[in-house]
Every structure is written in C-alpha cells, then in structure tokens.
Amino acid sequence: MDGDRLIYGAEYGLSRRAAMAATGVALGSTFALSVQPVQAQTMITTPSDGLTAGAVKVKTKDGKEMDAYRAMPASGTGFGTILVVQEIFGVHAHIADICRRFAKAGYCAIAPELYFRQGDAKSYTDIPKLISEIVSKVPDEQVMSDLDSSVAFVKAEGKADTAKLGITGFCWGGRIVWLYDAHNPAVKAGVAWYGPLARAATPLAPKDPVDIAKDLHGPVLGLYGGADAGIPAESVEKMRAALKAAGTPVATKSEIKVYPDTPHAFNADYRPSYRKEAADDGWKLCLAWFKANGVT
C-alpha cells in the first residue's frame, strides 16, 4: 500500500481539494477531484470535429453495463483498435482526450471505466483513500475480462478492425498494458507509460510485468522517467532483464526507453509533472510503434 501511494501520489498531490464537482457530468468531460488541473496553459484539448466521440455502454461478461469513452473517425471503416487504460483516477478528461488524439490519427480508441464495480474514482479528493477503498480492491482478472468486453464492443459496432489491436495505458494502466498483452493473443502491440513493473504479489494482483515477459503476444514499448519517485531504476532494469531472459521473438522485440531527469506522469499535461519534450517524443514513438507492429 505504501508503495502504491508513492507511485500514484508522488506527482499528483495527496490532499488537493476540488472546486468542481465530478458527479452529474458526462464521462471524460472533467477531471478526478483529487487531480484538478493546475496548469491549464499546457493542457492539450483535442477537438471532436470529424470524429464520432463520446460515452458508450459496454456489456461485460457478467451481464453488467460498463461506461467507456470511445472515439474514432466519423467516416470510414477498418480502423485499428486501441484500448486506452486509465490512470488510477478513472476515465477523466485527459484520458478522453488521449482517445480523441488516437482517433485523429485514424484509430478507434476506447477507454473503459475499469473500477466501476468498486466505485467512482473521480469522486475522491484524497489519493490514499482512493487507493485503499477502490484501487486496491480491483482484481487483475476483472480488468482482463472487462478489457476483453471492450474489444467485443468495438467489434460488434462494425467500424473498427479488432484484428489490428493495440493497448496503451498510463501509470496504473501502464502496468495493465503488459498484463493484457500477455492475456490476449490478439494484441499486436502495447505501449506502457510509466506503470509499475515489479511489486510484491497480492491475491488480487498475483503477477507483475516482470513475471510475464515470456508470455507477451505483441511487442511492448515501455516509456519511463529516470527521476520517477515511485518506479525506481532497479525495477526498470529488472524488466529489461526479464525480457532478455524470456528470449522469445516478442520479448526480444520489446523495448524500454527511459527519459533522464524526468518524473512520473510526464505525459499528464494537466499536472506539474508534465514534461513536453518527453511527452511529445513518447507520443511520436507510440504512434510509430503501433504502425510498425500492425495496429493501423
């Protein structure tokens, strides 16, 4: 738990209070209460003109309805499919904007609310409480299943091509990228942004990325900050070693890039942790990675 607080809280502020309520608004239209934007001058807002974008309902395998934000070009078909996995704060405005950025690049991107059974992450004002009451109670098995359901939803819409499947995620979602890549044989490629790599196992999270390197189905590009207070260099090196030891063609093709003197959450353009140069480079590499590995 203390490690999670360090990883997820170090760059966000642990007791920030919000001036704006998160309830009663459209999915992806505002921010989690615990991480209201503090530097709007750098915040990227991608317009939805030329896109079909907004909230959708995904039917899960256990018959529930899960909210998700989906964006894709307004015309055409056969788009590559990108699963976008949230930070710990749920599908807020930044995650929705990431979906629109992918849609502008010609993809269908979908970001499901992966905590919906445990509670609304966007309503919390305190990160330690969010972690203890929601995040720590989300089983990896549940997340894998709900991501499967999100792929099935996109396939049923008939606009995108789920045979061209990629996954990306940030912080909490960065870890999930590695796990889902190992879970779903259909994944062509993944891009993991500064997610935990090597932690102590728990009953709900029995494995971490270092444990499943040999099981990857598509190559993963990992993007990490050299000054990340919660993801030490040793864990990044453990992941590199695990990929090398796995020795499979996919593990060998996977890559990890570390941005020197760069903090956690360097792509979060609404937070002080944002580093434009690293974020821009990471986004460029992300798009190139998907294109090079058949997600296009």
N, C-alpha and C positions, 0 to 999 in steps of 0.2 A: 504493500500500500504506500509506504513512504517513497519507494522508487517511482511509482506511478505519479505521485504528487510532484516529484521533482521533474519528471519528464513532461507531464502535461501542464504543470503550473509555472515552471520557471520563467517562461517568456510571456505569460498572459496576465499576471497579477492575481493574487489569491483572494482578494476581498473587494474587488471593484463592484460598485453598485450601479444599477442602470437607471436611466431616466425614462426609458421607453419600455413599455410592456411588450412581451413577446406573444401573449395569448390573443386569440381572435384575429390573427393576421395570416396571410397566405404563406404556405410553405416556401421557404427560401427568400422571403421578402425583407427580413430583418436579421438581427444577429442575436446570438445567445446573450442572456442578461449578464453573464459573467465576463463576456468579452466584447462589450460595445466598442465600436471603432474609436480610436484615439488619434488617428492621423488620416483624416479624410482627404488630405491633399494628395496622398499617394494611392488611395483606394481605387482599384480598377472597376469600372462598371461597363459591362458589355451589353449593348442594346439587343433587343429581341427582334428587331426588324429582319425580315427574311427567314425567320425561324418559327417553328412550332415549339413553344416552350411553356412550361408551367407544371402545376401539380397533377399527379395521376394517382390512381389507386391500384396497387399490386396485390393480387390474390396469392397468399402464401400457401405452403403445402399443408398447413394445419387448418386451412379454411378462413384465416383472418384476413383483414384488409390492411395493407401497409402503405402509408403515404410515401411518395417518392417525387422527386423533381426530375423531369425529363425534357431534354432539348435536342432538336435536330433541324436540319434544313426544311423549310416549308414545302419545297418541291423536290421531286426525285425519289429514288428508292435505292436499296442496296448499300446503305451507309455502313461503314464499320461501326461496331458497337463498343462503347467504353463504359465500364462500371466505374463510378466515382465514389470512393468510400470516404465518408465524413471524418473530420477531427472528432474529439470527444464531445463537441458541443452540438452535434446534430446537424441537420441539413439547413444551415442558415444562409444568409445572403452571399457569402463568399463561395460556399460550395455550389450554390445555384449558378453563380457567375462562372465558375470553372466549367460547369456543364454547357453554358452558352458559348464559352470560348471554344470548346471542342466542337460544338455544333457549327460555329463559324468556320471551323477547319474542315467541315464536311462529315462529321460523325454524328451518330445518335448517342447521347450520353445520358445516363440515368444514375441518380443518387438516391438510394432508398434510406428511409429513416430506420436504422438498424437497431435502435433501442426502444422501439415503440411499445414492446411488451413490458418493459421495465419502467418506463416513464418518459417525460418530456425534458430532454437535456437543455433545451433552450430556455426553460423557465427558471433555471437555477442561477443564483447570484454568487454562489460560493463553490469554488472548484473542488476542494477536499470533500465537501458534502456531495457534489455531483459524482465524484469517483466512488465514494463509499455506498451511495444509495442507488446508483444506476450502473455506471460503467463496470464496476467490479462484479456485477450480477449478470452480465451478458455472456452467455456461453459461446465459445467459438463455433460449436456445432450449429447453434441457432443462426449465427451470422452466415455460415456457409450455405445453409438451406435458404435463407432469405435472399442471398445474392443469386442462387440458382433460380429462385422465383422471379427475380428481377429480369434475368436473362429470358426466361419463359415469357414474361410480359412483353418484352421488346419483340421477341419472335412472333408472338400472336398478333401484334399490331401490323406486321407485314411490310413495314417500311425499311427496316434495317436488316442487315445480314449478320446473324449471330454466329455464323461460322467464322467471321472476322472479329473475334472477341478479344478485347484488351481490358485491363483493370489498372486503375491508379488510385492512390489514397495518400492521406496526409496525417502524420503523427499517429494516433490510434489506427487510422486507416492505412498508414504505411506498413504496419505490421501485417494487417489483414491481406494486403496485396500478395505477400509471399505465401501466406497460408492458402488463399483461394487459388492461386496459381497451381499449387500442389494438389488441391482438391479437385479441380475441374479440368479434365483432359482437353476441353475445347479452348482453353485460354491459349492465345497465340503469343502474348507478351504482357508484361507488367512493368509499371513504373512506380516505385515506392519512394515517397518523400518522407525522410526523417522519422521513420517508425521504429519502435523498439525491436531489437534483434535477438537479445539473449537475456532472458529473465528466469527467475525460479518458476517452475511449473506449479499450476494450481489445478484443482479438479475441473474448473470451467475453461481453463486455458492450458491444456496439458503439454502443448508443444509451442515452440517459438521458431522463427525463421531458421536459426542455426540447426534445428533438428530435422528440417525437411528439405534441405538443399538437394538431396538426391532424388526427390520426388517431383521436382518442378516440371511442368509440361511446356511452358513457354519461357524464354529468357527474361530475366528481370533486370531492369536498370534501377539501382539504388542511389538516391541523392541525399547526401548527409552534410551536416555542418561541422566543421572542425572544432568549433567552440560551443558545441551543443552540451549544455549542462546536464542533460538527462540521458544522453546516449553517448557514453564515453568512447574514445578511440579504440579501446580494447575490444569492445563489442563489435565494432565495425570490422576490426581485423579478424575476430572470431568468425564473422560471416564470410569474409574473403577466404579464410582457411577452410571453412565448411564447403564452400563452392568448389574449391580446388580438390578437396578430399573426395567429394562426390564423384568427380571425374566424368559425369555424363555429358553428352554434347550440349544439353540445355544449360547445365550448371557452368560449364566451361565458357559458354557464350554470354552468360550473365556478367554484368559489370557493376562496379560501385564507384561513384565519384564523390569525393569529399571536397567541399569548398572551405579553404583555410580561413580561420578567424571569422567564421560565420555561425550564427546561433541557430538554435532550434526554431522551427516555424518561419524560415526565411522567405517562404512564398506567401505568407499571410499578409497581404498588402494593407490590411486594415489594422495591423498591430505594430508596435515599436520594433518587433523582431524582424520586420521586413527588410530584405536586402535586395534592391532592384537588380543589381548586376547578376547575382546568383540566381534570383528568381527568373529573370529573362533567359539566362543561359539554360537553366533547368527546363523551362517550358519548351525552348527550341529543341533540346535533346529529347524531351518527352515525345514530341510530335515526330521527330526523326526516327526514334526507336520504334514507335508503333508502325510507321510506314515501312521501315526496313524489315519488320517481322510479320508482315501480312495482315496488319489491322488497318486496312484502308480500302 
